[in-house]
Amino acid sequence: MACMTSTPHHILGIDIGGSGVKGAPVDLQTGALTGSRIRIPTPKKSTPKACASVVAKIVEEFRSEIGDSPIGITLPAPVVHGVVPMMANLDQAWVGVNAEKLFSDQLGRRVVLVNDADAAGLAEVRFGAAKGRSGVVIVTTLGTGIGSALINDGVLVPNTELGHLEIGGHDAETRASASAKAREKLSYPRWSKRLQLYYSTVEKLFWPDLFVVGGGVSARHERFLPQLKLRTPIVPAMLLNQAGIVGAAAVADARYPVPESVAGASARASEPNDPALWDTPA
Ligand code: BGC
């Protein structure tokens, strides 16, 4: 049977970003990557076709580990039923394309496409900084753009796109993303002032219980998070630049769960009502 070739709970997650396409299989019981991550630079002309051939290379590298299991892929754009309605930081050729179908046809396997920040948000809620937190959690990613995930009691409201809030006449991410900091050579104190305006606007609109801040720059969170004066607790992400990969894999697994009949005996034995427990020595 074809699906016997896949390793249960090891699902490939691929994160397509403005500068790199990264991928690794993920153990969805722990949220850990099961092997070393592969990173290939995003093609200069970052069209769907060009990105799909980079994705195909990554899939090929992990073929023996993932068998024919579904894969999850993130994009730095909203994804509405597989379609990309707008694109801020990759080629405009994505707009209007059913990219989920395109990837699936190209790779000959089941693909689930998800917004990058939504994937990161789900990963932080399941395995990271927001694990066990109820209520409204907003995960933001500070990178080329600003991504957002809005999660209430573990349930995601997809495609919130809070990086594009208009604040003071500007698209917020053009002023407050990590790339704006780099482009304008802003010091951490000056950038923090922009982040203060951004997060205080978001909290006024959504009244969240927690902010989680991800993206590569969150590794230096002590340089800017303590400067922010907010009503809402604000904490750094825990999964750093792996959150997109982990969340993509989680979303693929949620849409196409591994059938119980092919899940490993060890996974079954850990379930409290599994008949296999009768055989466990006392
Ligand atoms: C995009 C979002 C994305 C964010 C982070 C924004 O420009 O519109 O969809 O989540 O960048 O990559």
Boltz pocket constraint, residues with backbone or C-beta under 6 A from the ligand:
constraints:
  - pocket:
      binder: B
      contacts: [[A, 75], [A, 76], [A, 77], [A, 78], [A, 86], [A, 87], [A, 88], [A, 89], [A, 115], [A, 116], [A, 117], [A, 118], [A, 141], [A, 143], [A, 144], [A, 145], [A, 146], [A, 147], [A, 148], [A, 161], [A, 163], [A, 173]]
      max_distance: 6.0
